[in-house]
Amino acid sequence: MARVLLFGPLRDLAGWRDREVEAASLAALRGLLADEDADLGLALGGPGVQVAVDQAVVRGDAALTARSEVAFLPPMSGG
């Protein structure tokens, strides 16, 4: 199962930070999370949210393995 990490307001919205989820792709993972929590699903697809798979930012879909780590990163502001 892939390890899913949520940070910042995404974590607060979901009510969890770290969870194991079985999914073969990033698209399948997003769909599963959205099916479980529609508000979280919308937030994960929101502007500025980035996704890192095994510590590399990805755009679009990506294959996942049982050892994958998927981190959803909220929009960041600089200063």
C-alpha positions in Angstrom: 0.0 0.0 0.0 1.2 3.5 -0.8 1.9 5.9 2.1 -0.1 9.1 1.7 0.9 12.3 3.5 -1.1 15.5 3.8 0.3 18.8 5.0 -1.0 22.1 6.3 -4.6 22.9 5.6 -5.0 19.7 3.6 -4.2 17.7 6.8 -6.6 19.9 8.8 -9.4 19.4 6.3 -9.0 15.6 6.2 -8.4 15.1 9.9 -5.4 12.9 9.3 -1.8 13.3 8.3 -0.4 9.9 7.3 -2.3 6.9 5.9 -1.8 3.8 3.9 -3.9 3.5 0.8 -4.0 0.8 -1.9 -4.0 2.4 -5.4 -2.2 1.6 -8.6 -1.9 5.1 -9.9 -2.0 8.7 -8.7 -5.3 9.2 -10.5 -6.8 6.2 -8.8 -5.6 7.4 -5.4 -7.1 10.9 -6.0 -10.4 9.2 -7.0 -10.5 7.0 -3.9 -9.8 9.9 -1.6 -12.4 12.1 -3.3 -15.0 9.2 -3.0 -14.3 9.1 0.7 -14.3 12.8 1.3 -15.7 15.1 -1.4 -14.3 18.3 0.2 -10.8 16.8 0.4 -11.1 15.6 -3.2 -11.8 19.2 -4.3 -9.0 20.6 -2.2 -6.5 18.1 -3.6 -7.3 19.3 -7.1 -7.2 23.0 -6.1 -4.9 25.6 -7.5 -1.4 25.5 -6.3 -1.6 22.0 -4.7 1.5 20.0 -5.7 2.0 16.2 -5.5 5.3 14.5 -4.8 5.7 10.8 -5.4 8.8 9.4 -3.7 10.0 12.9 -3.1 9.8 14.1 -6.7 7.1 16.6 -7.8 4.9 15.1 -10.5 2.4 16.6 -12.8 -0.4 14.5 -14.3 -0.7 10.8 -13.5 2.0 8.5 -12.1 2.2 4.7 -11.4 2.3 3.8 -7.7 3.8 0.7 -6.0 3.2 -0.7 -2.5 6.3 1.2 -1.5 5.4 4.6 -2.9 5.1 7.7 -0.8 2.7 10.3 -2.0 2.7 13.7 -0.5 0.1 16.4 -1.2 1.6 19.8 -0.7 -0.7 22.9 -0.2 0.1 26.1 -2.0 3.1 27.8 -0.6 3.9 31.5 -0.2 7.3 33.0 -0.1 8.6 35.7 2.1 
